[in-house]
Amino acid sequence: MFKGNKGITLVALIITIIVLLILAGVSITFALQGNILNNAQTAVNEYDNASTNEAEIINFINKTIDNKIQELNS
């Protein structure tokens, strides 16, 4: 009697792990050579600067509106 195979073989598992390791190595190499991490940090810095500038503009507008309201109430 022939019993059906259950699960995967050890060879298939090892081949899968090797392929995943190769893909991870290639991905990390491209990430480091392509300056992806530096570009990401630059993007974060630009976002922070834009957020700060936006907050300053909103504060300026709010102060201007408050001053105009006080002038109209006087």
N, C-alpha and C positions, 0 to 999 in steps of 0.2 A: 504494500500500500504506500502511496505517495502522499505525504502530508504537505499542505500548502505552506508557502513561506510566509512568515509573519515578521513585519518590521523590515528594517534595512540592514544590509550587511556592514561589517566593520570596514571593508574596503570602500564602500560607497560613502560612508561617514568620513573617512580620512580624506578621500578625494574632495569632498565638499568643503571640509575645513581648509585644505590647501588652496583651493580656488578662492575662498573668502579671504584668506591671508594675502594672497597675491593681489586681489582687488583692493584690499585695505592699504597695502604698501604702495600701489600705484596712485591711489587717491591722496594719500598723505604726501607723496612726492610732488604731485601736481599742485597741491594746496600750498606747500612750502615754496616751490619754485615760482609759482604764479603770484606770489605776494598776496594771496587771498586774505590772510590774517591781517596784514598791514592795511589793506584796503578796507577791511571791516572796521578796524580801529579808527581809520580816517573818517569813515561814514558816521561812526558813533560820535566822534568829536564834532563834526559838522552839525549833526542833529542837536547835540547839546548846545552849541553856539546859537543855532537857530531858535531853539526853545528859550534860551536866555534873552535873545533879542526880542522875541515875540512877547515875553512877559514884561519887558521894559516898555514896549510900545503900548501894551494894554494898560499898564500902570499910568503912563503918560496920558492916554486918552481918558481914563477914569478921573485923573486929577483935573484935566481940562474941563470935563463935563461938570465935575463938582464945583469948580471955580465959576463956571458960567451959571450954574443953578444958584449959587450964592449971590452972584451979581444981580440976577433977576429977582431974587427975593429981597434984596436990599432996597 
